[in-house]
Structures are given as structure tokens and as C-alpha cells.
Amino acid sequence: MERWVVSAKKADFQKIAMDFQIDPVIARLIRNRDVVEYDEIKEYLHGDLNSLHDPMKLKDMEKALALIAAAIKEGKKLRIIGDYDIDGVMATYILLQGLQKVGAKVDIQIPDRIHDGYGLNESLVREAFESGTGMIITCDNGIAASQQIAVAKELGMQVIVTDHHEVPYVEDEGGERSFLLPPADAVINPKQEDCTYPFSGLCGAAVAWKLICGLYRWFDIPQSEADSLLEYVAIATVGDVMDLQGENRILVKEGLKRLQSTTNKGLRELMRENQLEPDQINVYHIGFVLGPCLNASGRLDTAKRALEMLCAGDEEQAAELAGDLKALNESRKDMTIKGTEEAVQMVEESKLKQDRVLVVYLPDCHESLAGIIAGRLRERYQKPSFVLTKTVEGLKGSGRSIEAYSMYEELCKCKDILTKFGGHPMAAGISLKEEDLPAFRSKLNEYCSLTDEDLMEKVVIDIAMPTSYVSKRLVQQMEVLQPFGKGNTKPLFAQRNLKVTGVRIFGKNRNVAKMQVIDENGYAMDAVYFGEAEDFAAYVDNHSLMAVTYYPTINSYMGRDTLQITIQNYQ
């Protein structure tokens, strides 16, 4: 069941429209994305690389740059320790390229998901020491690795942390939080309580890129050299599902421009493997085509394979590695379907369905797929969902949440029965002993305060707007709102009392319906619906009038442009 809600945020839309020479509908859409102040609106509409914040505003940036510069001068060996997901791989690549550019003696290590687990562990620290490393630089991890960093310091290594995850904390009886920073020589993370950087929503690769921007400035290398790495920041920002607001939106917008003309042989071959034209690449292709291939190596093999593809020196090697990633992703898809079917069956045939927080144990599931399957459960049941798998060390799993439930904060309430955990409000990773599974499930649901309304899928409509208002000029103006994604969603309009006529079903899987919609005044417009087209057609047959949510587009066919709406929801 869906709950349709029309956004009712207020502003002087006529004045905004006049000041910025935009349609009042565009002004309302911008306000609905919580862009309010004059300067914010200006940045939203016209923001470019000049609008980005100075990397030196990040806490410990100057300290980190001085330490790295001294290490390079002394000929110390630097080791980058990244993460096995898309953000970690891109952050590792950015640091590797940047540090090599300034003459550093540097190598990389990416943990193995199964053998090492997430982030810095003691064996990786000792391995770095034994190979002669003088400085460890983490990326997309490290903020929660106090114990491991303490070991590195005892061994005489310097450690610089670059991360974007939540800073761990302990809470006293009065609810007062004390944040626990690792004992590194420098910690660069905009989520630190005393960091004055104006935007805290960067991904790990963006934080790494900021460090390289600072490093290039230190070594008098033009900023344009750092800007050439923006395509990797864009891939990571979208792939790690960060909010496309503030700086992130600019980073993705600028990164996409470079990605569409990328010279990276690995990325070009990966696009070719997926039948994509580089100049057509957008956020969707990163999130649902390229991103899953890049992530697949860290899930089913080693993330180093994705990194090797990015570093490939010739087309032949790049093509071979791109083909491997595509094949791994196809295997991942098949395994995900089977795991999801098993999880759904478990929920449907047990008392789990009554829980407000789902905790599903799939002992034989590949642990790298737990997060994806948890996401599928969340979509199906509109509930926070955890999927746990059996490993040699106990149970490991991932969770995916809904907007009304801060997963990381809720896990903090259960930390006494978890051996390890970390994450964001919307996603988390956990480890626990098998015997503690019933207590974990029980505690999560005991503490859960979600209401029935929270558990209903909410469809947020920007404007209740008649289709007769849609014009080519409006659709063209809407392009300025891109790129769309989490935190900057594609605009959604709605109209009631529409008559739907002439439904025709197309597509190999019969998942496209084309039709006309006619309003109460007889205004007709072409429309298309993607999804369960047979169900849609049956619904139309039984209802003379319908309410729909929609997104307007211009359909170009045989040299002719016509207005069309894409129906998203109906009732």
C-alpha cells in the first residue's frame, strides 16, 4: 500500500522565478529539495568547480599534507589501504594516481571481503610493516579502527586516516555522547564533530580527492590535474548512494562530463562490454550497469581486479578484465535472485513477517550478497532488514534501512551483543556470535518505535499539476535540475480524474504500456508506463478515471518531437 503525499514547502516562487529567470514550477521543485537561500539556489542552478569548498578547511588536512610531503622527501614507503566496494576502489585509485604524480613510493592493499573483512585489521597492519611500509594512508575506512591503528603506531608507522563513515561514540546514562577518534597522526573525515568543513556528505573517494587537491597545491601542480580525477569521484558518489546535494551534485555533474569522454582504457572497455556509448553515460548507468560490475569483483573475487582494470595500460588487458567483471556480475545476479527467493520464503512462512525489523539468517548465502538481499527485502516489505550469513568466525551480515529508522543509531543500542558493527543511518554491516542471533532480533524489535505509517511506502509528489501545463520549455528547463539521484530525486507530478484510453502493450517481457490520458477538459497527451503492463491494463479496464503520478519528457521519434508523460504510480 502506498501513501501519496504532496510536498507543501513554502517560498515566494514567483519572486524566485523572476530573479533566476525560471518557470515557477522549477522554483517550487528547487525548494522541495531544501535549497532555500539565494546563494544556495544560485549554486544549485549554476554551481561549477569554482563553487567547491577549499580542501584546507578539512580538519587535519594541513597536518596530513606536511606528513606526506616529509615522508616522500625521506623516501619512505607509503601504503594505501582501501576497501573492497566501489567507493573504496575509486578512493584507492585516486590516491594511487595522485601520490605517484608527486613522486611518492607507494603501493596499495585492498582487504579481501571474506578473509580480512571490512577495513583495517591487525594482519594488514603487520603485513604493511613487514614489507617496509613507513606510512599507512587509509581511504573509505579507518575511523573505527582505533585498536589496529594503535598497533601500527606501536610498530613505528605513521597513519593518516581518510574516511567518511560515522565517528564511533559511547553514550553515558544522560545520553551525552563521547566520540572515539583513532590514534592516527591525522584524521581527515568531515563527520568529525570539530571539523569546520562546510559539507559533511562526501563519499570516501571525494575525501581522498580533496587530499590530492591539497597535495597538488603543496607541490605546485595545477588544479586541472586533480580535476582530471573527477570521473572516479562521480562513480564513487553515485555507486555509494550518497545524497546528490551541495558539493556532491557538482562533483557528479562535473565528473559525468569527464566520464563521457574518458580516456581510461578499463572504463571504456567496461562500457563496451555493457553496450554503452561513453557520451551517453548518466547516473543511471553508473548506479545500475557499471557500478554493479565494479562492485562484483569485491563481492565474488577480489576488488584488486577492478583496480587492475582501471590501471590497465593497453586495450587487450583492459578488455579481458572488463569481461571478467561483467561475467562476475552476471553470476552475482543469479546468486542474488536465489538468495532473495529463499529469504522471502523464510519471511512468509514464519513469525518473522510480524516483526517491524526483519532479521533473516541465510547460512549458505555468499556473505557479499547479504546487503543486496537485505535491500530487496526492504523494498518488498518496506521494513528495515538485516541478512546474516555463516562464516568461520561467526555470523556476518548487512542491513538496509528506511528513512524513518537510523540503522547505525539503533545498532548502538545493541552493541553489547555485537562483535563488530559500523555504517550509516541507511545501511550497516555487523558481526555477532551465532548464539546471540535470537537476542539480536529480539532487541532490535523491542527497541523499535516505527509506526504503521512509517512502514507504508511514501510517494512524495512535488506538485499536483495538470498535464495541460506541461510544455517543451518546461521539460527543457527541468534539465538544469540534473543529475538526479538520492537526495535530488527526479521531479514527480500528479493529476487526478484522468481517463486512460488506447492501452497497447509492448516489449519482449510485455513490460511497457503506451496510451493516451485525457483530462476533464478534454486535453489529451501521450503516456507510457514501465512495469507490470498487464496489471496496469487490467486496472484501466476496471476504472473509468484514475489518479497518476508522472514525469514529463519529450519523445523524439523519426525526427518528430512530442510531449509525453511517464506514469510512475497509479490508483
Disulfide bonds with the S-S distance in Angstrom:
none
